[in-house]
Amino acid sequence: MQKKGWIKLWRKLQDSKIWKSTPFSKGQAWVDLLLRASHDDYTFDFKAAKINIKSGKIKDMKIKIKSGQIFIFKKSLAKDWGWSRCKVMNFLNGLAGENRNLHFNENRHLRIKIQTPSKTPYGMLVTIINWASYQSKEKEETPSKTPTPVCTQIEKDTNKNVSYNKKVIHIYSGLLDFWNSKNIVVHTSLSPKTEKNIQDRIKRILEYTTIKEVKQRISNYAILLKGEEYDLCTYTWTFQEFLTRFENGRTDKFAELEKAKLNLRKNKGDGMEESLRKMEEEDG
């Protein structure tokens, strides 16, 4: 079996049912840490993350996270991995080289560093020691007698593996603008909770359809809603409600506009009577 080189893993793997099957193996737990690691530097905001902390002093604090780091809670890992908290810490300590009985550090790539942020007794800051080996961009080949290390021979499109959430937020923003342009229910501002709900729905919807299809159904819905001759519910959907109904199939009737016009016309018999009248005129 070929053991050289590397593969790319989509972070969305963490959302699949097969990945969430517990308990995790130790290998799966290690890969999970890699998937959780931050791709870019950012600031972890306790308040924005809605972390339940008893102390009011810590509630508004922020922690700077660098690329290759994870700010995580032992309790969360234990729940996600299907392990006890003791097993989680034994595993992490083994990766950190603090538990010699586990021998994880025989491979220099399987290493982490564990820190407790000085400003809070809550949570752990885990650093993947060799993060650059997994995520560094490919360097351009230059004439040299020294062989290029395997860990730098990474495809140029590694940078495409940016945070999936950022892409979803960008798509969400574009779809919301498109929705507002149709003057159905214009949203000038949405609560963070509603925004998160919508973004999660967009993630799921894009697993089986395209942005183009979502926009097409929004356009068709707007046309049918504003046409007085069509029999639509008098209650106008919000953007969130539209996406909810998209997920459960209730917007399927808007997929083909002309077909929807025929099916939703209030007086469906009028069209047949008009056709018969024209036929009689032609025969006469």
N, C-alpha and C positions, 0 to 999 in steps of 0.2 A: 504493500500500500504506500502511495506517495505521502511522505511526511514533511516535505519541504513546502515553503510558501505559506500562504495564509488565505482565509476566507473572510468575507464581510458578513456581519450579522446585523439585521434590521432590528432596531430597538423595539419595534412594534411586536416582536416575538413575545415580549413580556405580557402582552394582552391576550395571547392565545390560550385556549383551554388546556392544551397539551403541556404548555410551559407551566401553567399554574397547578398542575397535578403535584400533590405533595405526598410524602416528604421529598425534598430535594436530595440529590446525590451531592457529594462534595464537589465533583466536577461542575455540576449545574450551578451550585452556589458560587463558585469562582467566576463562571461566565456571567452570572447574574450581577456580580459586583462590577464587571467590565461594562455591562449594559447600563448600569446605574451611574457610572462615572460621568462627570460633566465633560462635554466636548469643548466648551469655552469657559472662560472666567465669568463669574457672576456673583451676585450677593444674595445669600439666603436670608429671607425676611420671615421671622417667626410669625408676625402678625398676618402677613399675606398668605402664608401657608396654613393658617388657622391651627397652629399647634396648641394643644391644650396643656398649659403650664400653670401650676398653682401660683407661682410667684409673679406678682404684677411687675416687678422690676425687670424681668427677663422678657416679658411679653412683646415689647417693641424692639428688641435687640436684633441686630443683623450680623451675619458672619460672611466673610469673603471666601468664596470657593474658587479654587483654581482648576484649570484643565487637568483631568485625571483624578479629581478628588470627589468624594461623596460625603455628604453630611447625612447621617442616618441614625436611627434609634434601634437599640438592641431588640426592643419589643417588636418593632415593625419587621425586622429581619426574621425573628422567630416565627411570627405569624405567617409571613409570605413563604418561608422555606419549610414550614411544618416541623420546625425543630423546637427544642427547649432553649431557653435563654442561655443556659449553661453550655449547651452544645455549640451555640452560635459563637460564644466567646472563646471556647476552646479552639474552634476552627479559625477564627480571626487571629488569635494569638499564635496559632501554628503558622499562618501565612506571614505573620510579623516576625517569626523566628524566635518567639518567646516560649514556645512549647517544643522542645527538642524531640520529644517522643513522637511527634507527628511527621517529622522529616519533610515538610512541605518545601523547605528552602533548599532542597537539593537542586531544584531547577531555579536558576537565578531569576527567571521571569515570574515565577509564582511568589511574588513578594508584595507586601503592603506595609504601610506605616500607620499606626493608630494614634490619634491625638484626642485629647479632651479640650475643646476650646476654653481658654482661660476665663472667659467672661460668664460661662454657664456650666453647671454640673450636668446638664442634660445633653444627650446625644454624643455621637462620635464623629470625628473627622477622619475618614479613611483615605489614604493616598495610595494609588497604584504606582509602585516604584518604577516599573518599566513601561509606563503609559505610552511614551513616545514610540516604543517598539510595536505597539498595536495600532497607533493612530497617526504617526508622522506621515507627511506627504512625501511622495516619491521625489528624490533628488534627480536633477538632470544628469545624464551620464556625461562624464568628462574624461578625456584621455588620461589614464593613470595606470601605473604599474600595480598599484595596490587594489585588490579586489574590493568591490562595493559590498558592504555587509548585507546579508540577506534581509535583515530587518528594515533596510531603507528601500528595498525594491518593492515598493507598494504602488498600486495603480494610481494614476493621476487623479482619478475621480473620487479619491478617498474623501475629499472635501465635500462630496455630495452627501456624505453621512453626517450632515449637520443635524442639530436637534430637530426631530420630527415635529415637535410641538410648535416650533417657530414657523414651519411650513403651514401647519394647520391654522395658526393665527393669521397668517398672510391670506390663506384661502378664505377664512372666515370673514376677514375684513372686506375682501373683494365681493363675496356673496352678499354681505350685508349692504354694501353700497348698491349692488345690482338690485336687491330687493327694494331698497328705499327709492330707487329711480322709477319703480313701477307704481309708486303712490298707493300702495295697498294699505299697509299700516306703517307709517314712517317712524323709525326708531332713532331718536336723537341721542339717547344714552341708555345703556343697559347695565344692570347690576353685575358685579363680578361673578356671582353665582349663576346668573342667566347666561353670561358669556361662556362660562366653563361648560354649562350644559349643552349649549349650541355647538361649541367646538368638539365636544365628545361625540355628539350626533353626526357631525360632519366627518369625523374620523371613521365612524362605523359605516356611514353611507358610501364613502369613497372606497370601501373594500369591495363593493359590488357594482358601482356605477361611476360616472364621470361628472366633472364639474359642468360640462356642457349640457348633460342631461338634466341636472338640477336646475340650471338657468332656463332651459327650454320649458320645463314644467312651471317654473315661476312665471314666465312670460305668458304661457297658455292660461294659467290660473287668473292672471290679471285681466286678460282679454275677456274671459268668460265671466268673471266677477262683475266687470263694468258693463257688460252687455245685458240690457234689460230683457232681451228675449230668451235668456238662458236661465234654467232653473237650478240655481245654486243656493246653498244655505245662506240665509240672511246674515248670519254671524261671520264676520270677516276674521280670518286667521292672522295671527302675528307670525313673524319669521320663525320663532321657536315652534309654534304650533304647526306651521307648514312642514318643517323638517320632521317633527314627530309623526305627522301623517304620511310623510314620504317614507319613513322607516316601516310603518305598518301597512303600506300598500294603498292607502286611501288617495294618493295622488296619481295612481296608475291611469285613472280615467282622463287625466290631462296630458298623457304622453303624446297622443296624436290629436292635434287641434281640430281638424275637420271632422274626425270621428266623434270627438267630444261635443262639438257643436250640434251634431245630429242627435246624439244621445241625450243631451241636456236641454234641448230646445223645449220651451214650455208647451207649445202647441205643435206636437210632432205631426199631426194630421194635415196641417196647412201645406206642408211641402208636397204631400201626395195629391191633394186637391188641385194645387197649382199645376202639377204635371199632367193630370187628367184634362184640365181645361185647355192646356196648350195642345194636347193630342187631338182634342175635339176640333179646335180651331184649324189645325193642319188638315184634318179629314174633310172639314166643311169647305 
